[in-house]
């Protein structure tokens, strides 16, 4: 990726997905564990499409990729069976071997927040089984798409979303 192209890279990535039956609980809500899969899968697709970073090809060809170091997730409003949701994500912090990404699930109109997750990804050498420093090219890419957030504590960030975006007051009727 050359520096000219890096200036045009978006720092917020978005994609749409439909909530599927096999991922829901008996109340037709997206199962709490399934949120992580939807969010991480969306991020993988987004960085491949927008940044040309295919983490699986990178692992096969270089022996390096990222592993999840930690996740923090807040469930704010339920996502329902067959609902179309929008997932957006952004790199809000990085260093020589870590990435911190915020992933958000919204209703399709992006007016009601459903979930927010902070994930820390560790650059990892699969052959040596140890942490790896990012290449200069990756660091340049991260610097060009980095979008910091004001809140530095997860709970403060969740309060921001609860205060600024609609939350559901409806009761589920079966």
PyMOL commands that set and color helices and strands:
alter all, ss='L'
color gray80, all
select helices_A, chain A and resi 3-6+21-23+32-51+55-62+136-145+154-164
alter helices_A, ss='H'
color red, helices_A
select strands_A, chain A and resi 13-18+64-75+84-94+98-107+113-125+130-131
alter strands_A, ss='S'
color yellow, strands_A
deselect
rebuild
show_as cartoon
